[in-house]
Amino acid sequence: MQGKKHYQEKFFTNFQLSDRVPADNIYRKLKDILDLRFLYEATAKYYGKDGQKSIDPVVFFKLLLVGYLENQPSDRRIVNMAAMRLDILYFIGYDIDEELPWHSTLSRTRQLYDEDVFNTLFKQVLKQCIDKGMLTGKRQAVDSVYVKANAAMDSIREKAIMDDAVDFTRQLKEEDSSDDRPDRPEKPTNTAPKRNNATRASTTDPDARMSVKPGKITRLNYLGQLSVDTGSYIITSIGAFHADKKDSQCLEAVLDKIDSNIKGYGLTTEEIIADANYSSSSALETLISRGITGYIPNTGTYKQERTGFTYDEDNDRYLCDQGNALKFIGYKEHHGISKTYMSKRSDCKNCPARKTCIGKASYKTLTNSLKRPLFDEMHKRMSESYGRQMMIVRQSTVEPVIGNLIEYLGMRKVNTIGIKLANKCMIMAGIAYNLKKLLKYGINGSWQALIMLYGKPDYSIANIIT
């Protein structure tokens, strides 16, 4: 007999959210393992004793987590989504007839709390991973990614014009009652210099920087830096930097974050793996001063031997195969302080080897870093079998994590203004990622149980790769 459903809305019904949320639902599991009561004490200093009650700090952070877990960082859409989802309501502790916080409350509260509160939450989740034996902290893979800023390229103006506009507005206010008006600033001409971060900035988000990847268009971005434990794929540090900074300039700050996050739990980083963008004399010296072994390929400009050139140590110059000299002309910043050697134009003009040596250039230059022994040592380390395998480990560890954050955890673009808020957004994306790893670990069972069944794992390079 054919069934036919008749629906009539009830005025009264017996209903419990906990009965409607399945046992294997991600938010039900998070509610069981995530204890955020410490946030009440951590955020108490931001509130007075009088006035209206604010949003519950625990609810605030849970709603932010929902946004990243659902790949939807828009505050407005987070609240709209929560209103329609029983599992999210159960997670944040709201009933179906309770009014949710206004979306602008999320934005204001995000600005209210300092970065320390977000870092504290990150460390608490990381501690849960450490307590379960998920990571050792010994080896970290470091990498970076451009994260689109909440500003368009159309908002870019020359800094001098922006300053003139501010002065002009101030003068108008000061002389508003006067008949004499200051002359308007001249309009910018169409012959403006090439766009760069030194002379131009966004009026929407001055902290954003123009940057571009090969084959892509120029955008206003932030630079996300993160480190991943190679044994567990857990993020041990994450944060925002200005997009015009080199990776090598950020390495020391990344190491500080790693230490701050894991050292308090008795873990020590012994090895760092990174790509050639992190190679510089200052970066290598930082690793040595911290007692960390680095696996960072030298940049393409590094040459172990300079084919066709012999160094004359007594006269501090290079001699080419044709008998011409490249004399020392000074120092320059090139992956650290480097010495520059240059030939005479007249020597190269009629040289028979000119085409293969300098091509269309007028002279030959060579650069030698003052810290060349550091690069020589790194070249030797990376030429060995273990060093080559470390590059495979890096590629198979940190790059998939970045892809996961960008594609599925809302880190393609920040929805805030300013580097401080961008940093909070990236920290929350890292927390969401680590929580998913923590839940997956619980599903797959304890690593200690696997060790009991199959013995202690072999940490040889062959097994690291597999």
PyMOL commands that set and color helices and strands:
alter all, ss='L'
color gray80, all
select helices_A, chain A and resi 17-20+26-33+38-42+44-46+57-69+75-84+86-92+103-112+115-131+153-155+159-174+247-265+276-278+281-289+345-349+354-357+372-383+385-408+419-444+447-454+461-465
alter helices_A, ss='H'
color red, helices_A
select strands_A, chain A and resi 139-148+156-158+200-202+209-211+219-229+235-242+271-273+293-295+309-312+317-320+325-333+337-342+365-369
alter strands_A, ss='S'
color yellow, strands_A
deselect
rebuild
show_as cartoon
